[in-house]
Amino acid sequence: MRCGGRPLFADGQQETVNVVVEIPRKSHAKMEISKDDQHNHIKQDVAKGKPRVIVDVPLFQGYPCNCGAIPQASSSEVRQVKPLGALAVLDEGKTDWKLSDIQGNEAFLPGYLGSPMTWYKQYKHPEGKPANEICLGERLKDSGHRFAVEPMERRHSEWDRARRGYPG
């Protein structure tokens, strides 16, 4: 499986995937890969004609972790990560899967896994929107590598089918 000329998996065992960090930890600009741009450059998201910025949620400065996506262009800086768990966030009625490569670090960083979950629930409050819901019992679903990779493979396949219809 390939992502815009790059393989989805960075290794033959299909355990490590290629990702692009769209939003570095502690930043405030809501960046994302442009779906409208043929080369999928990373651009700042715009809402109501203004660049979208995430305000601080109490106890957090900007984003609590690196946020990224599967690369769909060859011009992006790509990193390799081993997805080990998945978090399902219900965001304005749509499921948004967050993949994690930090499973097992709870023993070394007590409370860390709860921080991103808390942030994902609360980060839209300052915009006057309701809290997001964390599905699957508000837990990181860590039943193995395949569970974490399956949503990613499904979304990549959907993207690939849509890409084939892209003019140009």
C-alpha positions in Angstrom: 0.0 0.0 0.0 1.5 3.4 -1.0 0.8 7.0 0.0 1.3 9.3 -2.9 4.4 7.6 -4.0 5.5 6.6 -0.4 4.8 3.2 1.1 2.2 3.3 3.9 4.4 1.0 5.9 8.1 1.8 6.5 9.1 -1.8 7.1 8.4 -5.3 5.6 6.7 -6.5 8.8 4.0 -3.8 8.5 4.6 -2.6 12.0 6.1 0.9 11.4 4.2 3.5 9.3 5.2 6.7 7.6 3.6 9.8 9.1 3.7 13.6 8.7 3.5 15.8 11.8 1.1 18.5 10.9 0.9 20.2 14.3 3.9 20.0 16.6 3.3 19.6 20.3 2.6 22.9 22.2 1.8 24.9 19.0 -1.4 26.8 18.6 -2.0 27.1 14.8 -4.5 24.4 13.5 -2.6 23.1 10.6 -3.7 20.3 8.3 -2.8 18.6 5.0 -4.8 20.4 2.3 -7.2 18.0 0.7 -7.9 20.5 -2.1 -4.3 20.9 -3.1 -3.1 18.2 -5.6 0.2 18.0 -3.7 -1.4 18.0 -0.3 0.7 20.8 1.2 0.3 21.5 4.9 -1.7 24.7 5.4 -3.4 26.5 8.3 -7.0 25.6 8.6 -9.5 28.5 8.0 -12.8 28.8 9.8 -15.3 31.6 9.0 -12.6 33.3 6.8 -10.0 33.4 9.6 -6.9 31.3 10.3 -7.9 28.7 13.0 -6.0 28.9 16.2 -6.4 26.7 19.2 -6.5 28.6 22.5 -5.0 27.1 25.6 -7.2 24.8 27.6 -6.5 24.9 31.4 -3.4 22.9 32.2 -2.3 22.7 28.6 -0.3 25.0 26.4 -1.4 24.4 22.8 -1.6 20.9 21.5 -0.6 18.2 24.1 1.2 16.0 21.6 2.3 15.9 18.0 -0.6 15.6 15.7 -0.1 14.1 12.2 -1.4 12.2 9.3 -0.5 9.5 6.8 1.6 11.3 4.1 -0.2 11.7 0.7 2.5 13.7 -1.0 6.2 13.2 -1.5 7.1 16.8 -0.5 6.4 16.4 3.2 8.9 15.6 6.0 8.0 12.0 6.9 8.8 10.2 10.2 8.4 6.6 11.1 6.3 5.5 14.1 5.0 2.2 15.4 1.3 2.6 16.1 0.4 0.7 19.2 -3.0 1.9 20.3 -6.0 3.9 19.1 -8.3 6.5 20.6 -11.7 7.1 19.1 -12.9 10.8 19.6 -16.4 11.7 18.7 -16.0 15.2 17.3 -19.1 17.0 16.3 -20.8 13.8 15.5 -18.0 12.2 13.5 -15.5 9.6 14.7 -11.9 10.9 14.5 -9.4 8.1 15.2 -6.2 9.2 17.0 -3.4 6.7 16.8 -0.8 6.4 19.5 2.7 5.2 19.7 3.0 5.7 23.4 1.4 2.6 24.7 3.2 1.2 27.7 4.7 4.6 28.7 2.1 5.1 31.4 4.4 3.3 33.8 7.2 5.8 33.0 5.0 8.9 32.7 2.1 8.5 35.1 -1.0 10.4 34.0 0.3 11.1 30.6 -2.2 9.1 28.6 -5.1 10.9 30.3 -3.7 14.3 29.3 -4.4 14.0 25.5 -7.8 12.4 26.3 -8.7 15.4 28.5 -7.5 17.8 25.9 -9.4 16.2 23.0 -12.6 16.4 25.1 -12.1 20.1 26.1 -10.3 21.9 23.3 -13.4 23.2 21.6 -15.0 24.7 24.7 -13.4 28.1 24.2 -15.1 28.2 20.8 -18.5 27.7 22.6 -18.8 24.2 21.3 -19.8 21.2 23.4 -17.2 18.8 24.7 -16.1 16.0 22.4 -16.8 12.4 23.6 -14.1 9.8 24.0 -15.5 6.4 22.8 -14.5 2.9 23.8 -14.9 3.6 27.5 -12.6 6.6 27.5 -9.6 4.4 27.1 -6.8 4.0 24.7 -7.7 0.8 22.8 -4.5 -1.1 23.1 -5.6 -4.6 22.1 -2.7 -4.9 19.7 -1.0 -3.4 16.7 -3.7 -4.6 14.2 -6.5 -2.7 16.0 -4.5 0.5 15.7 -3.5 0.0 12.1 -7.0 -1.1 10.8 -8.6 2.4 10.9 -5.5 3.8 9.3 -5.6 1.3 6.4 -9.3 1.8 5.9 -9.0 5.6 5.7 -6.0 5.3 3.4 -7.9 3.1 1.0 -10.8 5.6 1.0 -8.3 8.4 0.2 -6.6 6.4 -2.5 -10.0 5.7 -4.2 -10.9 9.4 -4.1 -7.4 10.4 -5.3 -7.8 8.4 -8.5 -10.7 10.6 -9.5 -8.6 13.8 -8.9 -8.3 15.9 -12.1 -4.7 16.6 -13.1 
